[in-house]
Amino acid sequence: MPDKKIILSEKELPTAWYNIQADLPVPCPPLLHPVTRKPATPDDVAPLFPMPIILQEVSRERWVEIPEPIREIYRIWRPTPLVRAYRLEKALDTPAHIYFKNESVSPAGSHKPNTAVVQAYYNRQEGIRSLSTETGAGQWGCALAMACSFFDMECKVYMVKVSYQQKPYRRSLIQTWGAQVTASPSNETHAGRQILAKDPDSPGTLGIAISEASEVAATSGGRTKYSLGSVLNHVLMHQTVIGEESLKQMEIAGEYPDVVIGCVGGGSNFGGIAFPFIRENWLNGKKARIIAVEPMSCPSLTKGIYAYDFGDTTGTGPLAKMHTLGHTFVPPGIHAGGLRYHGMAPLVSLLYDHGDIEALALHQSSVFEAAVQFARAEGIVPAPETAHAVRIAMDEAVKAREEGRKKVILFNFSGHGHFDMSAYDRYLGGELEDFEYPSEKVQEALSHLPEV
Ligand SMILES: *Cc1c(COP(=O)(O)O)cnc(C)c1O
């Protein structure tokens, strides 16, 4: 039997990130200034981000070198294993070959440190000693807290209130790495107070937490910068180490995927695994199908519209052209907190609009059903976000059985679910509810899209 795990040596760690902007069929529409609605200049975003990050955001260079101090930290958990899910294949009685790229082996338990350490590094190089950020499920807060501890920086995390309550140990982990964490919406910021005045019981959203964290940076007089865990071009580029390693590992396995799958919240783990394979489709005659999977409660690709919208809820930050459900939309409180974002990465949105990728939306009960089946076959308990990709990988494998043909399936295992056991408790106890697609709330939110 061929190997279960395909492991690269540390010498094979990628030396450059892949910047898909070099190969796009049409250029990615720029961010717009929130007031003038003109393309944001580097100076406009300089209060939020350090210059090397701003330049990466708009770069058209195909390859961007990974600085050695970042590679040194990557080596704590990278290269990550590519795993053949033999036991799952057997359980599904499928002729399909299922591979997953295991990003759950990072110390924070997800792919998020792949960009967190990069952002901390470039800020520290510019002399910044303090970062602020938001976190949905807590994964990003953990990743940035860890990265800041490596570079001896302060870190302030606004954590979406439902997650803060549902996941006390993510909060503890953030504090263990030395960061400060506050439930959002909070009384600490103008944005938070504005939301609380309207809705004192607001469960919070990523958009609200982004408003709070970016306000802290924008009003710090340059002391604190802001860091975003997904959505932006530079974040997706940092994550391409996932796909570049996967390409080498699939080659070692002697196979090439027919289908590449990732879950999408803001689009970073999906972009990370998918962009190098999309490049192979464009430039090297490959024909992999690329599938993004999102929750039915927050289906920005499948139900949103492609338009300029605010990335944050209060409408103070830059506007991005993206698939959006409206920046005022508050998604139902599903357990995949990391997928509760009203928008989608501009790059992923553009590729979807252009027909380079497909998208599917799922209810959480079918997601948890797949997660439990995966855990019982392969051992690892998926994060609820990750389980969206697991579900579709399994569905594709079952289809292969029904069609009686071999198919090679690759999905990104974006993180483990060890801090999500209360969600598993609810599922196992038969208490997990599915939410209908909140069509009216979305229509209402879409009526507040900004004019550009
Ligand atoms: C944050 C997170 C996601 C969703 O964010 P993306 O930017 O879309 O990747 C998915 N899976 C895990 C485990 C996460 O922590």
The ligand as an SDF file (V2000), in Angstrom:
LIG
                    3D

 15 15  0  0  0  0  0  0  0  0999 V2000
  -10.8170   30.9160   10.3510 C   0  0  0  0  0  0  0  0  0  0  0  0
  -11.0150   29.5440    9.9010 C   0  0  0  0  0  0  0  0  0  0  0  0
  -11.6810   29.2640    8.6990 C   0  0  0  0  0  0  0  0  0  0  0  0
  -12.3140   30.3170    7.8430 C   0  0  0  0  0  0  0  0  0  0  0  0
  -11.4960   31.3520    7.4410 O   0  0  0  0  0  0  0  0  0  0  0  0
  -10.9200   31.4260    5.9670 P   0  0  0  0  0  0  0  0  0  0  0  0
  -10.2190   32.7290    5.9260 O   0  0  0  0  0  0  0  0  0  0  0  0
  -12.0520   31.3440    5.0180 O   0  0  0  0  0  0  0  0  0  0  0  0
   -9.9830   30.2860    5.8300 O   0  0  0  0  0  0  0  0  0  0  0  0
  -11.7670   27.9510    8.2890 C   0  0  0  0  0  0  0  0  0  0  0  0
  -11.2740   26.9520    9.0370 N   0  0  0  0  0  0  0  0  0  0  0  0
  -10.6450   27.1760   10.2100 C   0  0  0  0  0  0  0  0  0  0  0  0
  -10.1460   26.0270   11.0050 C   0  0  0  0  0  0  0  0  0  0  0  0
  -10.4980   28.4770   10.6820 C   0  0  0  0  0  0  0  0  0  0  0  0
   -9.8700   28.7010   11.8220 O   0  0  0  0  0  0  0  0  0  0  0  0
  1  2  1  0
  2  3  1  0
  2 14  2  0
  3  4  1  0
  3 10  2  0
  4  5  1  0
  5  6  1  0
  6  7  2  0
  6  8  1  0
  6  9  1  0
 10 11  1  0
 11 12  2  0
 12 13  1  0
 12 14  1  0
 14 15  1  0
M  END
$$$$
